[in-house]
Amino acid sequence: MITKFLKTQGRQIVTEDGQPILLKGWGIGNWLLQEGYMWQAHGQLFDRPRRIEQTIADLTDQEFAQDFWQAYRDNYFTEADVAYIHQQGYNSLRLPFNASLFLDDAGEVDERNFYLMDQAIAWAKKYDLYVWIDMHGAPGGQTGANIDDSIGDVPNLYLVPEYWHQALQLWQFIARRYADEPAVAGYDLLNEPIRPGNDHLQDFDYLLPKLAQFYDEAIAKIHAVDARHMFSLEGYHWASDPSVFNHHYDDNYVIHFHRYGVLPSQETFAEFLVVSRQYDVPLWLGETGENNDRWFAGMAQLCEANQVSRHFWTYKKMGRQNSGVTVKTPDNWSLIMDYLQTGRKPAASQVKTILADYLDNIKFANCLPNPDVDRHILLKPPVTYAAVNFSEVPGSYRGATARSNFVKYHQGKNLDIIVPDLQQPGQSTFDVHLDDYRLRLHESEFVTYTFWNQAPAKQVQLCFDDQLTAANSQIQVVVNDQEIFAGPLVGIDLQLPLAQLTQVNVKIVVISGVVGLAKINLF
């Protein structure tokens, strides 16, 4: 059971007694703020909470809809989910919420739904998981998109004084409620504030000073009732731009950023590492994911290398196997999905049956666990790494000839990165085809892989691409400064023993010939 508060100390998060901790966990999306894609839905009728709720009411009736949402919130995320997350080896959760659940029609704090947050925090505390409380949908919307439940894709939090006041009052109420709760890691003040503009959506970048002002005012409001918890401040443009960090906001905050659809490399973190060092503040990769196992391992490896806390998105969703658990798609679900595209309503009785099945499917006992996903996020062997995710520490690699590639991946390292066909269909929302990248090493070139394993690794398997590997090529393999292999390659893989290590440095040197590396497996 958690008994110690967390705080920042320089660029680390530490416990009250000064023990460093890297927070690793899941974001609990779709529970207290629904997103349509997690129901396999597309289109505006089902893209944000207010529209999802309206659609379900339109397809059934108000009484059914009211009962549905009560059952949904009581069953989507339960103690069984928390116990499972703990069992997998995580130490924390990010708990997103929609402010409208905790405000009445007049914008005043309404305590009736706080039992949901209270329960989640109590369960987390019992299972040794810290909780970041995340205002994912602020009053009026802080982003101007489906993810904040805004009207007209306008971030009215900054434009309508009533919404501004409601958000500050709600944060103060939450802070007062949990001021003495050590299981609360801190307060994630706004999720992904101020989206970028485009040809179809208004540009709200001029509101950036208002975002900084909101951070300052929210911190002051919370400090009035709670002096112990950390703050999380996110960049804007999907939490990918650090421009809002123009001053030191507090003595107990983390800089929070998100990364999707990128190739794992130091460049992915570069801008945020700069501001982290500038203000001497910890970094938190609060959202990443929606990809595949090898990509998860690459991002997790990058977090370990830079001592960045990480929370992947999202723990539970329908029909896809790249979350912690998968909700099985109900029979005849396509009838509801077809309605969203064509407007042809199925019979209300059919919809009620389908939604009743869905309520049964969301229960943890009926979900499908995806332990491979967790292993790759937590780096618990067996884990597969992409060959292009080598250590970028100077001196840990060598390219003999000046070269680059058309996507500028690992630019400046002079290594031969083989880029796949990027026009092929992706396997997930943000697939960057990392599995298909290859590393071709020429004579005298080398790379080093540093693996931070949560459990000891007993074997390493180097997997080669026979199309890129010249016959009779010879390599040397050095593990933690000890040579464990030197000689010619025979076959398309080389499996070598390890001394059951948790931190492993594997250096691969090409003695002669050309070697194409596809992936590295740790067992």
N, C-alpha and C positions, 0 to 999 in steps of 0.2 A: 504493500500500500504506500502511495506517495505521501511523504511528510515534509519534503523540503521544497521551498520556492526556488524558482530559477531567476537568474539575473544575467546581465551582460557584464563582461570584464574584458576590456579591450575588444579584440575581434573574436572572442569566444563567448558562448553561452555556458554558464557554470551553475552548479547548485549553490545553496547558501553557504556551504562550507568550502567552496572554491574548486569543486571537482568538475572538470570540463565535460560537456555532454554534446554530442551531435544528435539532433533530433531527427528521427527517421519515422515516417508513417504514411498514412493515407489521408486524402481529403474525402470527407463523407458527402460527396455531391448527391443531389437529387432528393435528399430527405427533407430538409427544411427550406429548400428552394429547388423547385423542379426545373429540369432542362430537357427539352423535347428529344434531343438526340439520344438520351439515355433510355428512352422508350422506343427507339428505332424510328422516331417520327421526324418528318421533314415538312417545311412549310410554316407559314405564319400562324396558322390556327393552333399550333401545338408547340410553339417555340419558347414560351416563357410562362411563369406560374399563372398569371391572370388569364391568359388565353387557354392554357391547358385546363384550368378549373372551369372556365366558361364552356369549353368544348364538351367536357364530360357532363356538365349540367344540361347542355343542349341535347346530348344524345340519350340522356336518361331522364331524370327529373331532380328537382331541388332536394327532396328528402333523401333519395338514393345518394346523390352527390355529397351531401353533408356527412352521411354515414360512411361513404367511401373514404373521404379524406381523413376522418377520424381513425378508421382502421389502418389506412395507409401510414399515417404518422406513428401509430402505435406498433407497427410491424416491420417497417422498412429497415429500421436500425434498432437493434435490441442488445441486451446483455450478451446474447450468444455471439453476435457480430464482434463485440468488443473483446470477448474471451478469445475468439479465433485470431483477431489481429494481434493480440498479445502472444498467443501461442506461436504465431509465425515468426516472432522475434522483433517486432516494432516496439518503439518506446513512446509514441505520441500520435495524436490525431489533429487534423484541422477540421473544425466544425463550422461549415458555412450556414448562414441563416438569412432569411428574408425578414426585414424589419417589420413588414406588414403583419407577420404572425404575432408580433408582440406589441402592436399598437391597435387602439380601437379606431372607429371611424372618425373620431375627432382628432386623432393624432396623439392621444395620450397613452402612456404606457398601460398595457393590459397584461396582467399577470397570468391569465388563464392557461396560456400555452408554455409558460416557463417550466412546467414540470418536465417537458421534453428535454430541455437543456440541462435541468437539474439532474435528471436520470442519467443522461449521457456522461456528464462529468463525474457523477458518483460511480458509475460502472468503470469509467476510465481509471479513476483513483484506485478502485479495488484491484484492477489488473495492471497497475504500475504504468499507466499511459498518461502523459501530459496532454493537455488540450489547449490548442489555440482557438479562441472564439473569433470567428470571421464574419464581419458584416458584408455578406456577399451581395445583398440587395438593400441599399440604403433607401430611406424615404425619398421618393421622387426619382431615384436612380442616380448612381454616381458614375456610370459608364456611358449610358446612352445606347443600350443594346438589349438583346433578349436576356442576357445573363444577370441583369440587375432588375428585371421586371419593370422596366421603365415604360412610359407611354410615349409613343411616337419616336422612340430612339433618341430622346433628348435627356441629358443628365441634369434634371431639374433640381437636384440637391443643391447645386451652386447658384441656381437662378431664382428659386422661390424661397424667401426667408422662412416660411413655415416649415418646409422640409429640413432646412438647415437646423433649425431649433429642435425639431423632433429627433434628428439623428444625434445631436449632442445630448439631449435629455435621455435618450435610450442608452447611449453609451455610459452615461453617469449612473443610470439605474443598474445596468449590468455590472459595472465596476463595484458599486456599493454591495450588490448581492453576493459577489464572489471575492470580495476584498481579502477575506481570510482563508481562501481556498488554495492550498499549495498545488493542487492538481491542475489548476489553470496556469498554463505557461504564460499567456498574455493575451493582448487584444489586437487583432488584425483589423485596423481601423476602417479600411475600405478595400474591397477587392477590385482589381483592374480598373482604376479610375480613368475616366476620359479616354475613350477609344479614339483611334485615328479617324480622320475624315476621308472621304473618297468621292467619286463622281456622283454617288447616289445618297450619301449621308453628309450632313453638315459638319464642318470642321469646328471643334470646340477647344482647340489648343489655347485659345486666348484665356481659357479658364484655369490655366495652370497655376497662376498666383492664388486663385481661390482654393485650389486643392492644398497648397502649402498652408494657407490660412486655416483651412479646416483641420489639418493635422495639428497645428499649434493650439487651436481652441479645444479640440477633443482631448489632447494631452492634458491641458490645464483643467478641463472639466473632470477628467478621471482622477488626476492628482488630488483634487479636492476631497475625494472619498477613498482613494486607494493609492498608497505610495509604494507598493511592493511589486506589482506585476510589470512585465515587459510590454512594450508596444512594437507592433509590426507596421512599417510604413512601406507601401508599394509604389513602384514607379508607375508612370502613366503609359498609354498606348499598350494595353494588355499586360501591364507590369513589365514592359520590356525596355523602357527608356528611363534612365536615372536622372533626368533633368530637374525633377522636383527636389532633389537633394542639394539645395543651394545653401543650407546652413545646418548646424548641429541642432537637432530637434530636442534631444533629451539625453540624460545620462544612462538611460535604460531602454534603448530601442535597437531593433534589428532592421537592416535594409532587406527588403523582400522583392524578389523578381520571379518571373515565369519564363519558361522556355519550352516551346513546342516546334516540331518540324525543322530542327536544326541538326547539323552533323556534330556529334560530340567532339569538342576540342577546346583548348584554352581560350580561343577566340570567342567561344560561346558565352563565356563568363567575363570577358575582359573589361567591358565598361563598368560593370558592377564591382569587380575587384578593385578598380581604381577608386571609386567612391568609398568602398569599405575601408581601404587603407587611408584615404584622405581624412575620414572622420573617426577612424579607429573603432569601427562598429562591426558586429557579426553580420554575415550574409546568410540569407535563408532562401533556398529555391522552393518556394511555397506551392508551386504547381508545375508539373511536367508529366509527360506520359502520353497516353493515347497512341502507342506505337507498338513495338514488338520486343521480345525478350533481349535480343542482342543490343538493341538501342537502350533499353532500360539499364543494362549492365554498363554500357558506355557512359551514360549520364551519372549513374551511381559512382562509378570509378572516378569520374571528374569531380564529383562532390567530395569524395574522400581525399583526393589529391589536394584540394583547396580548403578542406575543413569547412565545408558548407552544409548546413542542415538541409534535409530534403523531404518533401511530401509529394507523393505521386497522386495523379488524378485519373480516374476516380475509383473508389473502392468497389462500388457495385453498380452494374447497369445491365440492361437486357441484351441477350443474344450475342455478346462479344466476349472473347476469352482473354482479353488483355487488361482486365481489372482483377482486383483481389478475388471477387466471386462474381458469378454470372447468374442473372435472373433468366430462367427459361421462358421462352416466348410462348404465351398462351395460345391454345388452339383458336383458330379463326381471328387472330389478331389483325390479319390483313384487311378484314372488313372495316375496322376503324381506320387503318392507314389509308385505305382506298377512299374513304370519306374525306380525309384531309386533302386529297388530290382532286377528287371529282365532285364532291358535294353530295354524293348519293348516300343517304342515311340508311344504315341497317336498322332493323327493328330494335326498339328500346329493350325488349326482352333479351335479344341476342347480345347487345352491348353489356347489359347487366351481368349476363353469364360470363362473358369474356373478362370483364373487370373483376368479377368475383374470383375467377381463376388467377388473374394477375395478383390479387391480394394474397392468395395462397402461395404463389410462386416467389414473392419477394421475401418470405420468411427465410431466415438463415438456413433452417433445416432442409429447405427445398431448393436452395441455390447450389450451383456447381462451383466448388473451389478451384482456384487456378494456382497451385503451389509453385509451378515453374515461374510464374510472374514474380511471386514473392522472393524466390531464391535469387533471381537476377537483380531485383531492386536492392536486396540486402547483401548480395554477394556471398551467398551460402552455397558452396559447391554441392552438386554439379552446376557449373555456370559456363556459358559460352560467350566469348568476347570476339568482337570484330578485329581482324588483324590490323586495321588502320587505327585502332584506339591504343596506340603505344604511349609510353611516357614522353612528355614534352619538356622535361627538365633538361636544360642545356648539358651536353655531355652524355646523355643517355641514348642518343641516336647519331647516326652519321650518314649523310648522303654524299656520294663522291663526285656527282656532277650537278651543275646548276640546272634545275628543272622545276616545273610546276604542272598544274592541270587546269582544265577549263573552268572548273567550279571553285578554284582557289582553295581547295581543302588542304590544310597543313602548309599553306603557302610560306615560302622562305626556308623550308626544312630540306629542300633538295632531295626529297624521297619520291620514288616513282609510284604514285597513287593511280590505280587503274579505276576509272570512273565507269559505272554501268550505264545502261540505257535508262535515262531518267524519264522517258515517256511511257514506260510500261505502267500498268495499273498498280496502285499501291495496295498493300494488304490491310492498312489501317488509316485512320483519318489523317495523320501527319507523317506517313511513311516517307522516309527519305532514301530508301533502298540501301541502307547501311549494310545489310546482309550481303549485298552483291558487290560491294567495294573490295578491291584486292590491293595488297602491298607487294610490289616487286622489288626485291633487293638484289643489287649487283655486287660483284666481287669487292670485298673490303668494306662493304656497307653493313651497318648493324642498327638494331632497335632494341629497346628494353621495355618490357611490360612490368608494371608494378601492380600487384593484386592485393587488395585489402580484403581478406576473407573473414566473414563472421564465424566460420567454422574451418577447421584445418583442411587443407588440400593435400591429398595423398599422391596424385598423379597430374601431370600436365601432358596434353596431347596437342601437338602442332599439326595443323591440317593445311596441306599444300594444294595449290591449283596446278594440276599437271599440264594445263595448256600454257602456263606462264613459267614453268620450271624447266630448266635445261637439264638434259641427261648428264649424269655423273657429277652434278653439283655437290659441293661439300659445305657443311656448316659446323659451327661450334655453338653449343648451348651452355650458358653459364647461369647457375641459380644461386643467388645470394653470394656472389663472388667465388663460387666453386664450379669448376667445369664438370658437367655431368655427361656430356656427349661431344665427340668430335669425329667427323667422318662423312662418307658419302650418304646421300639420301637414297633410300630404297622404299618404293611405294609412295602413297599419297598422304601418309601421316606418320608421325613419330611420337610414340608414347613413352614418357620417362617418369621415373618415380620421384616423389618429393618427400621431404622429411616431416610430413604432417605440419606444415607451416601455415600461419594465418597471414603474415605479410610475406609475399614472395616477389622477388625481382628476377625476371627471366630475360636474359640477354641472348639474342640470336645474331650471330655473326656469319656472314657469307665468306667462306675461305676461298672458294672458287666457283665459277659458274654464275647462274642466275636462279633465284628462288622466288616463286610466287606464293605468298601466304594468304590463306583465305580466312581462317579463324583459329582461335585458341580455346581449348576446352580444359577446364579444371575439374577434377573429380575428388 
